[in-house]
Amino acid sequence: PPAQAGQALFTGPNFGCATCHKSDGTGPGPRLEGVAGSTVPLADGSSVVADDNYLRESITNPAAKVVKGYQPIMPPFQGVLSDKEVDALTAYIRSLK
């Protein structure tokens, strides 16, 4: 299933996702539990609903919409991850409650 494939990518050693996006909120990236479908405040003072399009963009071009309180340090994964891998990661993020 896509969410399981996404979890393997997220927790695996190749991309470092779990190193920054820690469930206890101590990492340099925002927590991802409960983010899917929620309203996310952005550094520019606006906000966005964390739908699939936002999640995909945040993976492929993370500097486009930086979460308030965080630095734009995540590398872009456009061209690094396949569409299928990005889909799997978004499915995994949606599964996090």
Backbone as JSON, one array per atom type, in Angstrom:
{
  "sequence": "PPAQAGQALFTGPNFGCATCHKSDGTGPGPRLEGVAGSTVPLADGSSVVADDNYLRESITNPAAKVVKGYQPIMPPFQGVLSDKEVDALTAYIRSLK",
  "N": [[0.82, -1.22, 0.0], [0.38, 2.34, -0.61], [0.79, 4.1, 1.66], [2.38, 2.56, 3.36], [4.64, 2.19, 1.79], [5.43, 4.85, 1.66], [6.02, 5.32, 4.35], [8.28, 3.7, 4.61], [10.06, 5.07, 2.93], [10.15, 7.51, 4.3], [11.19, 6.86, 6.86], [13.48, 5.56, 6.2], [17.07, 5.43, 5.41], [17.86, 7.0, 3.23], [16.85, 9.63, 2.61], [16.5, 11.21, 4.88], [14.19, 12.17, 6.13], [12.85, 11.56, 8.6], [14.72, 12.45, 10.37], [14.56, 15.21, 10.56], [11.8, 15.83, 10.69], [10.43, 15.23, 13.35], [8.32, 13.32, 15.48], [7.98, 14.23, 18.05], [8.33, 16.91, 17.88], [10.84, 18.09, 18.16], [12.65, 18.38, 16.11], [14.31, 20.15, 13.37], [12.44, 20.55, 11.4], [8.88, 20.9, 10.8], [6.43, 19.09, 12.8], [4.61, 16.34, 11.47], [2.39, 14.88, 12.08], [-1.06, 14.87, 11.99], [-1.13, 17.04, 10.27], [-2.13, 16.88, 7.64], [-4.85, 18.06, 5.89], [-5.26, 20.09, 7.69], [-5.12, 23.62, 8.61], [-2.33, 25.48, 7.81], [-0.11, 27.76, 9.17], [1.89, 30.16, 7.51], [5.25, 31.39, 6.93], [5.19, 33.85, 5.63], [3.0, 35.13, 6.62], [0.57, 34.37, 5.6], [-1.78, 31.64, 5.18], [-2.38, 28.15, 4.54], [-4.31, 25.37, 3.41], [-3.45, 22.12, 4.19], [-3.57, 20.24, 1.84], [-3.42, 17.58, -0.65], [-2.04, 18.74, -2.82], [-0.55, 20.81, -1.6], [1.04, 19.25, 0.14], [2.53, 17.73, -1.73], [3.9, 19.82, -3.07], [5.36, 20.79, -0.92], [7.17, 18.78, -0.53], [8.51, 18.55, -3.0], [9.27, 21.18, -3.65], [10.12, 22.76, -1.24], [10.7, 25.37, -0.34], [8.78, 27.01, -1.37], [6.47, 27.47, 0.18], [6.93, 28.18, 3.24], [6.66, 26.95, 6.52], [5.44, 28.79, 9.26], [7.7, 29.87, 11.75], [9.74, 28.18, 11.13], [12.83, 27.53, 9.42], [13.82, 27.82, 5.96], [15.18, 25.22, 5.22], [14.96, 22.69, 4.18], [15.9, 20.49, 1.6], [15.04, 20.62, -1.91], [13.11, 18.05, -3.43], [12.35, 17.61, -5.99], [12.76, 15.91, -8.97], [14.44, 14.21, -7.68], [12.97, 12.39, -6.23], [10.61, 10.05, -7.51], [7.37, 10.49, -9.11], [5.68, 8.53, -8.11], [6.93, 7.9, -5.69], [6.65, 10.35, -4.34], [3.87, 10.42, -4.2], [3.52, 8.22, -2.49], [4.76, 9.17, -0.15], [3.06, 11.34, 0.44], [0.71, 9.92, 0.95], [1.51, 8.54, 3.25], [1.94, 10.71, 5.02], [-0.69, 11.68, 5.16], [-1.75, 9.59, 6.6], [-0.85, 9.92, 9.15], [-1.88, 10.63, 12.31]],
  "CA": [[0.0, 0.0, 0.0], [1.17, 3.57, -0.71], [1.21, 4.66, 2.95], [3.5, 1.75, 3.87], [5.81, 2.54, 0.97], [5.82, 6.18, 2.11], [6.67, 5.19, 5.66], [9.62, 3.15, 4.37], [10.87, 6.17, 2.41], [10.27, 8.53, 5.34], [12.04, 6.4, 7.95], [14.71, 4.97, 5.66], [18.29, 6.23, 5.51], [18.25, 7.7, 2.01], [16.43, 11.01, 2.45], [16.61, 11.92, 6.15], [12.92, 12.8, 6.51], [12.56, 11.38, 10.02], [15.73, 13.17, 11.15], [14.11, 16.59, 10.75], [10.37, 15.88, 11.01], [10.28, 14.32, 14.49], [6.97, 13.32, 16.02], [7.93, 14.97, 19.32], [8.48, 18.34, 17.6], [12.17, 18.6, 18.49], [13.49, 18.5, 14.91], [14.3, 21.45, 12.69], [11.28, 20.61, 10.51], [7.63, 20.78, 11.55], [5.77, 17.8, 13.01], [3.71, 16.03, 10.38], [1.19, 14.24, 12.61], [-2.23, 15.72, 11.99], [-1.03, 18.2, 9.38], [-2.95, 16.69, 6.43], [-6.2, 18.59, 6.03], [-5.31, 21.21, 8.62], [-4.66, 24.91, 8.11], [-0.94, 25.66, 8.2], [0.35, 29.15, 9.08], [3.14, 30.27, 6.76], [6.2, 32.42, 7.34], [4.86, 35.15, 5.02], [1.8, 35.65, 7.25], [-0.62, 33.74, 5.03], [-1.97, 30.26, 5.6], [-2.78, 27.24, 3.47], [-4.82, 24.07, 3.84], [-2.49, 21.08, 3.83], [-4.17, 19.22, 0.97], [-2.41, 16.81, -1.38], [-1.2, 19.64, -3.63], [0.41, 21.45, -0.69], [2.01, 18.24, 0.59], [3.43, 17.44, -2.86], [4.76, 20.98, -3.27], [6.27, 20.89, 0.22], [8.22, 17.77, -0.72], [9.29, 18.8, -4.22], [9.77, 22.56, -3.65], [9.75, 23.17, 0.11], [10.88, 26.81, -0.09], [7.65, 27.74, -1.94], [5.57, 27.84, 1.27], [7.63, 27.79, 4.46], [5.82, 26.98, 7.71], [5.8, 29.82, 10.24], [8.54, 29.41, 12.84], [10.78, 27.27, 10.63], [13.73, 28.05, 8.4], [13.73, 27.08, 4.69], [16.41, 24.42, 5.12], [14.73, 21.4, 3.53], [16.27, 20.49, 0.19], [13.97, 20.22, -2.82], [13.2, 16.67, -3.9], [11.9, 17.53, -7.38], [13.79, 15.26, -9.77], [15.14, 13.23, -6.84], [11.94, 11.37, -5.98], [9.66, 9.84, -8.6], [5.99, 10.83, -8.77], [5.15, 7.43, -7.29], [7.49, 8.05, -4.34], [6.0, 11.51, -3.74], [2.52, 9.96, -3.86], [3.63, 7.35, -1.32], [5.03, 10.03, 1.0], [1.85, 12.09, 0.8], [-0.2, 8.94, 1.57], [2.0, 8.32, 4.6], [1.66, 11.91, 5.82], [-2.13, 11.67, 5.41], [-2.07, 8.53, 7.58], [-0.36, 10.31, 10.48], [-2.94, 11.31, 13.07]],
  "C": [[0.86, 1.27, 0.0], [1.64, 4.12, 0.64], [2.38, 3.88, 3.55], [4.77, 2.04, 3.09], [6.34, 3.91, 1.39], [6.52, 6.15, 3.45], [8.09, 4.66, 5.5], [10.56, 4.23, 3.83], [11.17, 7.19, 3.51], [11.26, 8.11, 6.42], [13.36, 5.81, 7.49], [15.88, 5.93, 5.69], [18.59, 7.14, 4.32], [17.94, 9.19, 1.97], [16.43, 11.83, 3.74], [15.34, 12.57, 6.65], [12.7, 12.76, 8.02], [13.58, 12.09, 10.92], [15.26, 14.57, 11.48], [12.66, 16.69, 11.21], [10.09, 14.86, 12.11], [8.88, 14.45, 15.08], [6.87, 14.06, 17.35], [8.16, 16.47, 19.14], [9.85, 18.92, 17.87], [13.09, 18.76, 17.28], [13.43, 19.88, 14.3], [13.17, 21.62, 11.69], [10.01, 20.44, 11.32], [7.16, 19.34, 11.72], [4.8, 17.57, 11.86], [2.43, 15.33, 10.84], [0.05, 15.25, 12.63], [-2.2, 16.89, 11.04], [-1.95, 18.08, 8.16], [-4.38, 17.15, 6.71], [-6.32, 19.78, 6.96], [-4.88, 22.51, 7.93], [-3.27, 25.16, 8.68], [-0.57, 27.14, 8.08], [1.72, 29.21, 8.4], [3.96, 31.46, 7.22], [5.86, 33.79, 6.78], [3.59, 35.77, 5.6], [0.51, 35.08, 6.69], [-0.79, 32.35, 5.63], [-2.47, 29.45, 4.42], [-3.35, 25.97, 4.09], [-3.85, 23.01, 3.31], [-3.18, 19.95, 3.08], [-3.05, 18.49, 0.22], [-1.49, 17.7, -2.21], [-0.15, 20.33, -2.78], [1.47, 20.45, -0.22], [3.01, 17.92, -0.51], [4.41, 18.59, -3.06], [5.78, 21.1, -2.14], [7.4, 19.88, 0.15], [9.11, 18.15, -1.9], [9.92, 20.19, -4.26], [9.46, 23.2, -2.3], [9.89, 24.66, 0.4], [9.69, 27.63, -0.61], [6.71, 28.26, -0.85], [6.17, 27.33, 2.58], [6.7, 27.96, 5.66], [6.37, 28.02, 8.7], [6.61, 29.2, 11.38], [9.67, 28.48, 12.41], [11.61, 27.96, 9.54], [13.59, 27.22, 7.11], [14.99, 26.26, 4.42], [16.22, 23.08, 4.41], [15.13, 21.48, 2.06], [15.08, 20.12, -0.69], [14.2, 18.79, -3.31], [12.64, 16.49, -5.3], [13.05, 16.94, -8.2], [14.6, 14.23, -9.0], [14.22, 12.05, -6.56], [11.05, 11.24, -7.22], [8.28, 10.31, -8.16], [5.38, 9.78, -7.86], [5.66, 7.54, -5.86], [6.86, 9.25, -3.63], [4.57, 11.15, -3.35], [2.53, 9.09, -2.6], [3.9, 8.18, -0.06], [3.8, 10.82, 1.41], [0.81, 11.15, 1.44], [0.22, 8.66, 3.0], [1.69, 9.51, 5.5], [0.16, 12.0, 6.14], [-2.51, 10.66, 6.49], [-1.66, 8.91, 9.0], [-1.44, 11.11, 11.21], [-2.42, 11.95, 14.32]]
}
